[in-house]
Amino acid sequence: MTRSINEKRLRSENLAFAGTAGVSEHARKARFVPAFQDTLTGRVEIACFTPGNPAPMHVLSCLPDEWAAERNMTGEITLLKPSIVAGFVRDGRFFTREEAAAAAD
């Protein structure tokens, strides 16, 4: 069963991958950039605070409107649709957290 991504899920994934390149802090050392992928379309988006300003960690802001499953009263994305996964990009290729952790070892 695929679970939708929200801030709580991102924290949970960080705990699960603590100490590996599956977490942004360690991924940077291996030249990975935090990103998200829609597994249905293959579309990849770099995590950003504002358009054109990459974030050093996974954040839900600035993702495509069609990826949002829920928003708060101010319009910020609070939940992504189930086909979106968090991962990383390196050399133009998307890696899941698992793949990044394995590739950096």
Biopython code that builds the backbone (N, CA, C, O; Angstrom):
import numpy as np
from Bio.PDB.StructureBuilder import StructureBuilder

atoms = [
    (1, "MET", "N", (0.841, -1.180, 0.000)),
    (1, "MET", "CA", (0.000, 0.000, 0.000)),
    (1, "MET", "C", (0.890, 1.249, 0.000)),
    (1, "MET", "O", (1.781, 1.372, 0.841)),
    (2, "THR", "N", (0.662, 2.148, -0.908)),
    (2, "THR", "CA", (1.405, 3.393, -0.980)),
    (2, "THR", "C", (0.754, 4.405, -0.048)),
    (2, "THR", "O", (-0.467, 4.561, -0.026)),
    (3, "ARG", "N", (1.602, 5.092, 0.724)),
    (3, "ARG", "CA", (1.101, 6.124, 1.623)),
    (3, "ARG", "C", (1.460, 7.477, 1.046)),
    (3, "ARG", "O", (2.556, 7.668, 0.518)),
    (4, "SER", "N", (0.540, 8.404, 1.148)),
    (4, "SER", "CA", (0.782, 9.754, 0.652)),
    (4, "SER", "C", (1.795, 10.468, 1.528)),
    (4, "SER", "O", (1.883, 10.223, 2.731)),
    (5, "ILE", "N", (2.561, 11.360, 0.902)),
    (5, "ILE", "CA", (3.588, 12.113, 1.618)),
    (5, "ILE", "C", (2.996, 13.378, 2.228)),
    (5, "ILE", "O", (2.293, 14.143, 1.568)),
    (6, "ASN", "N", (3.300, 13.572, 3.502)),
    (6, "ASN", "CA", (3.043, 14.819, 4.205)),
    (6, "ASN", "C", (4.284, 15.080, 5.066)),
    (6, "ASN", "O", (5.241, 14.306, 5.016)),
    (7, "GLU", "N", (4.277, 16.155, 5.851)),
    (7, "GLU", "CA", (5.460, 16.478, 6.669)),
    (7, "GLU", "C", (5.782, 15.355, 7.655)),
    (7, "GLU", "O", (6.954, 15.049, 7.877)),
    (8, "LYS", "N", (4.769, 14.744, 8.243)),
    (8, "LYS", "CA", (4.988, 13.648, 9.192)),
    (8, "LYS", "C", (5.665, 12.464, 8.512)),
    (8, "LYS", "O", (6.583, 11.865, 9.072)),
    (9, "ARG", "N", (5.220, 12.133, 7.327)),
    (9, "ARG", "CA", (5.822, 11.018, 6.582)),
    (9, "ARG", "C", (7.273, 11.328, 6.230)),
    (9, "ARG", "O", (8.125, 10.443, 6.315)),
    (10, "LEU", "N", (7.571, 12.566, 5.838)),
    (10, "LEU", "CA", (8.954, 12.942, 5.541)),
    (10, "LEU", "C", (9.838, 12.751, 6.772)),
    (10, "LEU", "O", (10.950, 12.236, 6.657)),
    (11, "ARG", "N", (9.355, 13.161, 7.954)),
    (11, "ARG", "CA", (10.128, 12.963, 9.190)),
    (11, "ARG", "C", (10.331, 11.482, 9.475)),
    (11, "ARG", "O", (11.416, 11.073, 9.888)),
    (12, "SER", "N", (9.311, 10.686, 9.260)),
    (12, "SER", "CA", (9.392, 9.243, 9.478)),
    (12, "SER", "C", (10.417, 8.603, 8.540)),
    (12, "SER", "O", (11.199, 7.751, 8.961)),
    (13, "GLU", "N", (10.412, 9.009, 7.279)),
    (13, "GLU", "CA", (11.393, 8.490, 6.324)),
    (13, "GLU", "C", (12.807, 8.901, 6.732)),
    (13, "GLU", "O", (13.743, 8.113, 6.601)),
    (14, "ASN", "N", (12.967, 10.126, 7.223)),
    (14, "ASN", "CA", (14.284, 10.568, 7.679)),
    (14, "ASN", "C", (14.784, 9.703, 8.827)),
    (14, "ASN", "O", (15.967, 9.367, 8.878)),
    (15, "LEU", "N", (13.907, 9.342, 9.739)),
    (15, "LEU", "CA", (14.303, 8.463, 10.841)),
    (15, "LEU", "C", (14.679, 7.077, 10.323)),
    (15, "LEU", "O", (15.657, 6.483, 10.776)),
    (16, "ALA", "N", (13.900, 6.569, 9.375)),
    (16, "ALA", "CA", (14.165, 5.238, 8.829)),
    (16, "ALA", "C", (15.508, 5.169, 8.095)),
    (16, "ALA", "O", (16.160, 4.126, 8.091)),
    (17, "PHE", "N", (15.916, 6.272, 7.479)),
    (17, "PHE", "CA", (17.162, 6.282, 6.708)),
    (17, "PHE", "C", (18.287, 7.045, 7.402)),
    (17, "PHE", "O", (19.289, 7.382, 6.771)),
    (18, "ALA", "N", (18.126, 7.319, 8.693)),
    (18, "ALA", "CA", (19.135, 8.073, 9.452)),
    (18, "ALA", "C", (20.526, 7.460, 9.274)),
    (18, "ALA", "O", (20.695, 6.242, 9.342)),
    (19, "GLY", "N", (21.511, 8.322, 9.046)),
    (19, "GLY", "CA", (22.890, 7.874, 8.909)),
    (19, "GLY", "C", (23.265, 7.394, 7.526)),
    (19, "GLY", "O", (24.391, 6.945, 7.315)),
    (20, "THR", "N", (22.338, 7.479, 6.571)),
    (20, "THR", "CA", (22.605, 7.027, 5.204)),
    (20, "THR", "C", (22.357, 8.165, 4.217)),
    (20, "THR", "O", (21.867, 9.230, 4.593)),
    (21, "ALA", "N", (22.697, 7.930, 2.962)),
    (21, "ALA", "CA", (22.423, 8.914, 1.911)),
    (21, "ALA", "C", (20.945, 8.950, 1.539)),
    (21, "ALA", "O", (20.568, 9.628, 0.582)),
    (22, "GLY", "N", (20.114, 8.240, 2.271)),
    (22, "GLY", "CA", (18.670, 8.335, 2.106)),
    (22, "GLY", "C", (18.094, 9.542, 2.828)),
    (22, "GLY", "O", (16.888, 9.786, 2.782)),
    (23, "VAL", "N", (18.969, 10.302, 3.500)),
    (23, "VAL", "CA", (18.599, 11.525, 4.218)),
    (23, "VAL", "C", (19.420, 12.662, 3.626)),
    (23, "VAL", "O", (20.611, 12.502, 3.360)),
    (24, "SER", "N", (18.790, 13.796, 3.423)),
    (24, "SER", "CA", (19.426, 14.925, 2.734)),
    (24, "SER", "C", (20.798, 15.287, 3.277)),
    (24, "SER", "O", (21.718, 15.542, 2.500)),
    (25, "GLU", "N", (20.953, 15.315, 4.585)),
    (25, "GLU", "CA", (22.225, 15.699, 5.200)),
    (25, "GLU", "C", (23.383, 14.851, 4.679)),
    (25, "GLU", "O", (24.446, 15.387, 4.365)),
    (26, "HIS", "N", (23.194, 13.557, 4.584)),
    (26, "HIS", "CA", (24.242, 12.653, 4.116)),
    (26, "HIS", "C", (24.252, 12.546, 2.587)),
    (26, "HIS", "O", (25.295, 12.292, 1.984)),
    (27, "ALA", "N", (23.110, 12.736, 1.982)),
    (27, "ALA", "CA", (23.009, 12.650, 0.526)),
    (27, "ALA", "C", (23.836, 13.736, -0.160)),
    (27, "ALA", "O", (24.436, 13.490, -1.206)),
    (28, "ARG", "N", (23.870, 14.932, 0.421)),
    (28, "ARG", "CA", (24.647, 16.037, -0.166)),
    (28, "ARG", "C", (26.105, 15.658, -0.347)),
    (28, "ARG", "O", (26.732, 16.034, -1.337)),
    (29, "LYS", "N", (26.641, 14.918, 0.604)),
    (29, "LYS", "CA", (28.052, 14.494, 0.536)),
    (29, "LYS", "C", (28.302, 13.602, -0.681)),
    (29, "LYS", "O", (29.424, 13.530, -1.184)),
    (30, "ALA", "N", (27.266, 12.933, -1.145)),
    (30, "ALA", "CA", (27.367, 12.052, -2.319)),
    (30, "ALA", "C", (26.798, 12.716, -3.572)),
    (30, "ALA", "O", (26.497, 12.037, -4.554)),
    (31, "ARG", "N", (26.648, 14.054, -3.538)),
    (31, "ARG", "CA", (26.175, 14.859, -4.671)),
    (31, "ARG", "C", (24.717, 14.609, -5.051)),
    (31, "ARG", "O", (24.338, 14.821, -6.203)),
    (32, "PHE", "N", (23.907, 14.169, -4.115)),
    (32, "PHE", "CA", (22.474, 13.990, -4.348)),
    (32, "PHE", "C", (21.731, 15.268, -3.963)),
    (32, "PHE", "O", (22.085, 15.930, -2.988)),
    (33, "VAL", "N", (20.707, 15.607, -4.729)),
    (33, "VAL", "CA", (19.868, 16.782, -4.493)),
    (33, "VAL", "C", (18.461, 16.284, -4.161)),
    (33, "VAL", "O", (17.926, 15.451, -4.893)),
    (34, "PRO", "N", (17.840, 16.775, -3.067)),
    (34, "PRO", "CA", (16.485, 16.339, -2.709)),
    (34, "PRO", "C", (15.486, 16.616, -3.838)),
    (34, "PRO", "O", (15.475, 17.694, -4.433)),
    (35, "ALA", "N", (14.653, 15.617, -4.113)),
    (35, "ALA", "CA", (13.690, 15.728, -5.208)),
    (35, "ALA", "C", (12.499, 14.817, -4.937)),
    (35, "ALA", "O", (12.497, 14.025, -3.994)),
    (36, "PHE", "N", (11.493, 14.951, -5.785)),
    (36, "PHE", "CA", (10.307, 14.108, -5.736)),
    (36, "PHE", "C", (10.040, 13.579, -7.142)),
    (36, "PHE", "O", (10.399, 14.217, -8.132)),
    (37, "GLN", "N", (9.411, 12.414, -7.221)),
    (37, "GLN", "CA", (9.041, 11.848, -8.527)),
    (37, "GLN", "C", (7.599, 11.365, -8.487)),
    (37, "GLN", "O", (7.151, 10.769, -7.507)),
    (38, "ASP", "N", (6.881, 11.637, -9.575)),
    (38, "ASP", "CA", (5.557, 11.054, -9.766)),
    (38, "ASP", "C", (5.788, 9.713, -10.448)),
    (38, "ASP", "O", (6.209, 9.670, -11.604)),
    (39, "THR", "N", (5.519, 8.626, -9.748)),
    (39, "THR", "CA", (5.794, 7.295, -10.284)),
    (39, "THR", "C", (4.871, 6.917, -11.436)),
    (39, "THR", "O", (5.164, 5.977, -12.174)),
    (40, "LEU", "N", (3.761, 7.633, -11.602)),
    (40, "LEU", "CA", (2.859, 7.347, -12.723)),
    (40, "LEU", "C", (3.345, 7.963, -14.030)),
    (40, "LEU", "O", (3.181, 7.378, -15.100)),
    (41, "THR", "N", (3.940, 9.139, -13.934)),
    (41, "THR", "CA", (4.364, 9.846, -15.148)),
    (41, "THR", "C", (5.880, 9.885, -15.332)),
    (41, "THR", "O", (6.369, 10.116, -16.438)),
    (42, "GLY", "N", (6.621, 9.658, -14.244)),
    (42, "GLY", "CA", (8.075, 9.764, -14.300)),
    (42, "GLY", "C", (8.587, 11.179, -14.097)),
    (42, "GLY", "O", (9.797, 11.398, -14.045)),
    (43, "ARG", "N", (7.684, 12.137, -13.982)),
    (43, "ARG", "CA", (8.090, 13.537, -13.798)),
    (43, "ARG", "C", (8.840, 13.696, -12.478)),
    (43, "ARG", "O", (8.425, 13.171, -11.445)),
    (44, "VAL", "N", (9.951, 14.429, -12.532)),
    (44, "VAL", "CA", (10.791, 14.679, -11.356)),
    (44, "VAL", "C", (10.874, 16.178, -11.120)),
    (44, "VAL", "O", (11.010, 16.960, -12.061)),
    (45, "GLU", "N", (10.792, 16.569, -9.859)),
    (45, "GLU", "CA", (10.916, 17.966, -9.460)),
    (45, "GLU", "C", (11.902, 18.070, -8.308)),
    (45, "GLU", "O", (11.811, 17.322, -7.334)),
    (46, "ILE", "N", (12.845, 18.999, -8.421)),
    (46, "ILE", "CA", (13.785, 19.281, -7.343)),
    (46, "ILE", "C", (13.016, 19.982, -6.218)),
    (46, "ILE", "O", (12.166, 20.832, -6.483)),
    (47, "ALA", "N", (13.314, 19.626, -4.967)),
    (47, "ALA", "CA", (12.688, 20.294, -3.825)),
    (47, "ALA", "C", (13.151, 21.748, -3.779)),
    (47, "ALA", "O", (14.349, 22.025, -3.831)),
    (48, "CYS", "N", (12.196, 22.676, -3.680)),
    (48, "CYS", "CA", (12.507, 24.112, -3.676)),
    (48, "CYS", "C", (11.710, 24.832, -2.598)),
    (48, "CYS", "O", (10.588, 24.449, -2.268)),
    (49, "PHE", "N", (12.323, 25.896, -2.051)),
    (49, "PHE", "CA", (11.593, 26.784, -1.138)),
    (49, "PHE", "C", (10.733, 27.745, -1.950)),
    (49, "PHE", "O", (9.576, 27.995, -1.610)),
    (50, "THR", "N", (11.302, 28.279, -3.016)),
    (50, "THR", "CA", (10.620, 29.149, -3.965)),
    (50, "THR", "C", (11.101, 28.726, -5.348)),
    (50, "THR", "O", (12.179, 28.142, -5.461)),
    (51, "PRO", "N", (10.342, 29.000, -6.394)),
    (51, "PRO", "CA", (10.788, 28.595, -7.731)),
    (51, "PRO", "C", (12.219, 29.078, -8.016)),
    (51, "PRO", "O", (12.532, 30.262, -7.889)),
    (52, "GLY", "N", (13.054, 28.142, -8.398)),
    (52, "GLY", "CA", (14.437, 28.467, -8.729)),
    (52, "GLY", "C", (15.377, 28.523, -7.542)),
    (52, "GLY", "O", (16.570, 28.772, -7.716)),
    (53, "ASN", "N", (14.866, 28.295, -6.332)),
    (53, "ASN", "CA", (15.685, 28.330, -5.132)),
    (53, "ASN", "C", (15.660, 26.948, -4.473)),
    (53, "ASN", "O", (14.836, 26.702, -3.592)),
    (54, "PRO", "N", (16.565, 26.033, -4.895)),
    (54, "PRO", "CA", (16.558, 24.667, -4.366)),
    (54, "PRO", "C", (16.666, 24.622, -2.841)),
    (54, "PRO", "O", (17.392, 25.406, -2.230)),
    (55, "ALA", "N", (15.938, 23.702, -2.252)),
    (55, "ALA", "CA", (15.960, 23.496, -0.804)),
    (55, "ALA", "C", (16.996, 22.426, -0.461)),
    (55, "ALA", "O", (17.221, 21.510, -1.253)),
    (56, "PRO", "N", (17.625, 22.530, 0.703)),
    (56, "PRO", "CA", (18.614, 21.531, 1.100)),
    (56, "PRO", "C", (17.988, 20.261, 1.668)),
    (56, "PRO", "O", (18.698, 19.328, 2.044)),
    (57, "MET", "N", (16.654, 20.227, 1.730)),
    (57, "MET", "CA", (15.940, 19.060, 2.220)),
    (57, "MET", "C", (14.594, 18.964, 1.505)),
    (57, "MET", "O", (14.211, 19.866, 0.760)),
    (58, "HIS", "N", (13.887, 17.872, 1.736)),
    (58, "HIS", "CA", (12.577, 17.686, 1.117)),
    (58, "HIS", "C", (11.555, 18.614, 1.754)),
    (58, "HIS", "O", (11.330, 18.571, 2.963)),
    (59, "VAL", "N", (10.939, 19.450, 0.931)),
    (59, "VAL", "CA", (9.857, 20.333, 1.362)),
    (59, "VAL", "C", (8.735, 20.222, 0.338)),
    (59, "VAL", "O", (8.979, 19.930, -0.833)),
    (60, "LEU", "N", (7.519, 20.454, 0.780)),
    (60, "LEU", "CA", (6.357, 20.294, -0.100)),
    (60, "LEU", "C", (6.035, 21.539, -0.909)),
    (60, "LEU", "O", (5.239, 21.476, -1.847)),
    (61, "SER", "N", (6.639, 22.667, -0.562)),
    (61, "SER", "CA", (6.348, 23.898, -1.300)),
    (61, "SER", "C", (6.906, 23.812, -2.715)),
    (61, "SER", "O", (7.874, 23.097, -2.973)),
    (62, "CYS", "N", (6.293, 24.538, -3.609)),
    (62, "CYS", "CA", (6.727, 24.687, -5.005)),
    (62, "CYS", "C", (6.630, 23.418, -5.841)),
    (62, "CYS", "O", (7.255, 23.335, -6.899)),
    (63, "LEU", "N", (5.874, 22.445, -5.401)),
    (63, "LEU", "CA", (5.655, 21.269, -6.240)),
    (63, "LEU", "C", (4.473, 21.547, -7.157)),
    (63, "LEU", "O", (3.670, 22.434, -6.867)),
    (64, "PRO", "N", (4.349, 20.808, -8.260)),
    (64, "PRO", "CA", (3.250, 21.062, -9.200)),
    (64, "PRO", "C", (1.874, 20.980, -8.534)),
    (64, "PRO", "O", (1.631, 20.132, -7.675)),
    (65, "ASP", "N", (0.991, 21.872, -8.947)),
    (65, "ASP", "CA", (-0.365, 21.902, -8.390)),
    (65, "ASP", "C", (-1.059, 20.547, -8.473)),
    (65, "ASP", "O", (-1.762, 20.146, -7.545)),
    (66, "GLU", "N", (-0.863, 19.850, -9.572)),
    (66, "GLU", "CA", (-1.552, 18.573, -9.764)),
    (66, "GLU", "C", (-1.025, 17.468, -8.853)),
    (66, "GLU", "O", (-1.637, 16.402, -8.778)),
    (67, "TRP", "N", (0.084, 17.689, -8.163)),
    (67, "TRP", "CA", (0.611, 16.713, -7.208)),
    (67, "TRP", "C", (-0.031, 16.846, -5.833)),
    (67, "TRP", "O", (0.105, 15.945, -5.004)),
    (68, "ALA", "N", (-0.714, 17.929, -5.577)),
    (68, "ALA", "CA", (-1.317, 18.185, -4.262)),
    (68, "ALA", "C", (-2.586, 17.361, -4.089)),
    (68, "ALA", "O", (-3.460, 17.345, -4.956)),
    (69, "ALA", "N", (-2.666, 16.677, -2.950)),
    (69, "ALA", "CA", (-3.891, 15.973, -2.574)),
    (69, "ALA", "C", (-4.688, 16.808, -1.576)),
    (69, "ALA", "O", (-5.916, 16.727, -1.526)),
    (70, "GLU", "N", (-3.974, 17.614, -0.779)),
    (70, "GLU", "CA", (-4.626, 18.506, 0.179)),
    (70, "GLU", "C", (-3.784, 19.758, 0.336)),
    (70, "GLU", "O", (-2.564, 19.739, 0.169)),
    (71, "ARG", "N", (-4.475, 20.858, 0.667)),
    (71, "ARG", "CA", (-3.818, 22.136, 0.955)),
    (71, "ARG", "C", (-4.412, 22.705, 2.235)),
    (71, "ARG", "O", (-5.536, 22.370, 2.611)),
    (72, "ASN", "N", (-3.646, 23.571, 2.904)),
    (72, "ASN", "CA", (-4.183, 24.236, 4.092)),
    (72, "ASN", "C", (-4.951, 25.488, 3.675)),
    (72, "ASN", "O", (-5.111, 25.751, 2.484)),
    (73, "MET", "N", (-5.417, 26.244, 4.634)),
    (73, "MET", "CA", (-6.248, 27.416, 4.340)),
    (73, "MET", "C", (-5.493, 28.518, 3.599)),
    (73, "MET", "O", (-6.111, 29.369, 2.958)),
    (74, "THR", "N", (-4.162, 28.508, 3.681)),
    (74, "THR", "CA", (-3.370, 29.515, 2.972)),
    (74, "THR", "C", (-2.907, 29.008, 1.606)),
    (74, "THR", "O", (-2.195, 29.712, 0.891)),
    (75, "GLY", "N", (-3.309, 27.789, 1.243)),
    (75, "GLY", "CA", (-2.987, 27.257, -0.069)),
    (75, "GLY", "C", (-1.717, 26.431, -0.137)),
    (75, "GLY", "O", (-1.356, 25.943, -1.208)),
    (76, "GLU", "N", (-1.032, 26.264, 0.989)),
    (76, "GLU", "CA", (0.192, 25.461, 0.994)),
    (76, "GLU", "C", (-0.147, 23.981, 0.909)),
    (76, "GLU", "O", (-1.122, 23.519, 1.502)),
    (77, "ILE", "N", (0.670, 23.243, 0.163)),
    (77, "ILE", "CA", (0.464, 21.797, 0.054)),
    (77, "ILE", "C", (0.739, 21.154, 1.409)),
    (77, "ILE", "O", (1.773, 21.405, 2.026)),
    (78, "THR", "N", (-0.195, 20.324, 1.864)),
    (78, "THR", "CA", (-0.014, 19.595, 3.115)),
    (78, "THR", "C", (0.022, 18.085, 2.903)),
    (78, "THR", "O", (0.429, 17.341, 3.796)),
    (79, "LEU", "N", (-0.403, 17.629, 1.724)),
    (79, "LEU", "CA", (-0.418, 16.204, 1.417)),
    (79, "LEU", "C", (-0.268, 16.027, -0.085)),
    (79, "LEU", "O", (-0.914, 16.718, -0.873)),
    (80, "LEU", "N", (0.596, 15.089, -0.473)),
    (80, "LEU", "CA", (0.795, 14.796, -1.892)),
    (80, "LEU", "C", (-0.015, 13.577, -2.289)),
    (80, "LEU", "O", (-0.347, 12.743, -1.447)),
    (81, "LYS", "N", (-0.333, 13.473, -3.570)),
    (81, "LYS", "CA", (-1.067, 12.298, -4.037)),
    (81, "LYS", "C", (-0.177, 11.054, -3.877)),
    (81, "LYS", "O", (1.048, 11.172, -3.864)),
    (82, "PRO", "N", (-0.776, 9.881, -3.757)),
    (82, "PRO", "CA", (-0.032, 8.663, -3.432)),
    (82, "PRO", "C", (1.068, 8.256, -4.425)),
    (82, "PRO", "O", (1.971, 7.508, -4.051)),
    (83, "SER", "N", (1.018, 8.715, -5.646)),
    (83, "SER", "CA", (2.030, 8.306, -6.626)),
    (83, "SER", "C", (3.340, 9.080, -6.503)),
    (83, "SER", "O", (4.296, 8.787, -7.222)),
    (84, "ILE", "N", (3.399, 10.064, -5.606)),
    (84, "ILE", "CA", (4.614, 10.872, -5.448)),
    (84, "ILE", "C", (5.510, 10.236, -4.393)),
    (84, "ILE", "O", (5.048, 9.870, -3.312)),
    (85, "VAL", "N", (6.810, 10.105, -4.719)),
    (85, "VAL", "CA", (7.793, 9.578, -3.775)),
    (85, "VAL", "C", (8.916, 10.586, -3.593)),
    (85, "VAL", "O", (9.252, 11.340, -4.507)),
    (86, "ALA", "N", (9.486, 10.585, -2.400)),
    (86, "ALA", "CA", (10.637, 11.434, -2.107)),
    (86, "ALA", "C", (11.905, 10.666, -2.446)),
    (86, "ALA", "O", (12.001, 9.459, -2.225)),
    (87, "GLY", "N", (12.866, 11.389, -2.984)),
    (87, "GLY", "CA", (14.147, 10.776, -3.311)),
    (87, "GLY", "C", (15.159, 11.858, -3.616)),
    (87, "GLY", "O", (15.130, 12.939, -3.028)),
    (88, "PHE", "N", (16.053, 11.556, -4.541)),
    (88, "PHE", "CA", (17.144, 12.472, -4.862)),
    (88, "PHE", "C", (17.476, 12.400, -6.340)),
    (88, "PHE", "O", (17.174, 11.412, -7.010)),
    (89, "VAL", "N", (18.100, 13.452, -6.841)),
    (89, "VAL", "CA", (18.603, 13.478, -8.207)),
    (89, "VAL", "C", (20.119, 13.619, -8.147)),
    (89, "VAL", "O", (20.655, 14.401, -7.362)),
    (90, "ARG", "N", (20.787, 12.858, -8.976)),
    (90, "ARG", "CA", (22.229, 12.997, -9.165)),
    (90, "ARG", "C", (22.530, 12.711, -10.630)),
    (90, "ARG", "O", (22.083, 11.708, -11.185)),
    (91, "ASP", "N", (23.284, 13.595, -11.237)),
    (91, "ASP", "CA", (23.661, 13.440, -12.646)),
    (91, "ASP", "C", (22.450, 13.208, -13.542)),
    (91, "ASP", "O", (22.501, 12.404, -14.472)),
    (92, "GLY", "N", (21.349, 13.925, -13.253)),
    (92, "GLY", "CA", (20.162, 13.847, -14.090)),
    (92, "GLY", "C", (19.291, 12.628, -13.885)),
    (92, "GLY", "O", (18.316, 12.450, -14.616)),
    (93, "ARG", "N", (19.603, 11.785, -12.923)),
    (93, "ARG", "CA", (18.828, 10.566, -12.671)),
    (93, "ARG", "C", (18.169, 10.635, -11.303)),
    (93, "ARG", "O", (18.786, 11.089, -10.339)),
    (94, "PHE", "N", (16.904, 10.184, -11.207)),
    (94, "PHE", "CA", (16.195, 10.121, -9.937)),
    (94, "PHE", "C", (16.543, 8.830, -9.214)),
    (94, "PHE", "O", (16.584, 7.757, -9.816)),
    (95, "PHE", "N", (16.792, 8.947, -7.919)),
    (95, "PHE", "CA", (17.050, 7.810, -7.042)),
    (95, "PHE", "C", (16.032, 7.848, -5.913)),
    (95, "PHE", "O", (15.799, 8.911, -5.338)),
    (96, "THR", "N", (15.424, 6.726, -5.583)),
    (96, "THR", "CA", (14.601, 6.656, -4.379)),
    (96, "THR", "C", (15.531, 6.784, -3.181)),
    (96, "THR", "O", (16.752, 6.737, -3.335)),
    (97, "ARG", "N", (14.971, 6.942, -2.005)),
    (97, "ARG", "CA", (15.807, 6.983, -0.800)),
    (97, "ARG", "C", (16.639, 5.703, -0.684)),
    (97, "ARG", "O", (17.829, 5.751, -0.373)),
    (98, "GLU", "N", (16.003, 4.571, -0.935)),
    (98, "GLU", "CA", (16.698, 3.279, -0.863)),
    (98, "GLU", "C", (17.851, 3.210, -1.852)),
    (98, "GLU", "O", (18.952, 2.779, -1.508)),
    (99, "GLU", "N", (17.590, 3.637, -3.081)),
    (99, "GLU", "CA", (18.635, 3.626, -4.119)),
    (99, "GLU", "C", (19.787, 4.570, -3.786)),
    (99, "GLU", "O", (20.950, 4.233, -4.007)),
    (100, "ALA", "N", (19.470, 5.745, -3.256)),
    (100, "ALA", "CA", (20.506, 6.694, -2.880)),
    (100, "ALA", "C", (21.368, 6.132, -1.766)),
    (100, "ALA", "O", (22.594, 6.238, -1.811)),
    (101, "ALA", "N", (20.731, 5.533, -0.762)),
    (101, "ALA", "CA", (21.483, 4.959, 0.348)),
    (101, "ALA", "C", (22.429, 3.859, -0.142)),
    (101, "ALA", "O", (23.573, 3.775, 0.305)),
    (102, "ALA", "N", (21.953, 3.029, -1.051)),
    (102, "ALA", "CA", (22.785, 1.942, -1.583)),
    (102, "ALA", "C", (23.889, 2.458, -2.497)),
    (102, "ALA", "O", (25.005, 1.938, -2.473)),
    (103, "ALA", "N", (23.595, 3.470, -3.296)),
    (103, "ALA", "CA", (24.570, 3.995, -4.258)),
    (103, "ALA", "C", (25.710, 4.724, -3.565)),
    (103, "ALA", "O", (26.821, 4.769, -4.094)),
    (104, "ALA", "N", (25.462, 5.285, -2.415)),
    (104, "ALA", "CA", (26.487, 6.071, -1.706)),
    (104, "ALA", "C", (27.384, 5.190, -0.849)),
    (104, "ALA", "O", (28.432, 5.643, -0.389)),
    (105, "ASP", "N", (26.995, 3.949, -0.630)),
    (105, "ASP", "CA", (27.818, 3.039, 0.211)),
    (105, "ASP", "C", (29.007, 2.507, -0.533)),
    (105, "ASP", "O", (29.791, 1.738, 0.023)),
]
sb = StructureBuilder()
sb.init_structure("model")
sb.init_model(0)
sb.init_chain("A")
sb.init_seg("    ")
for serial, (resi, resn, name, xyz) in enumerate(atoms, 1):
    if name == "N":
        sb.init_residue(resn, " ", resi, " ")
    sb.init_atom(name, np.array(xyz, "f"), 0.0, 1.0, " ", f" {name:<3s}", serial, name[0])
structure = sb.get_structure()
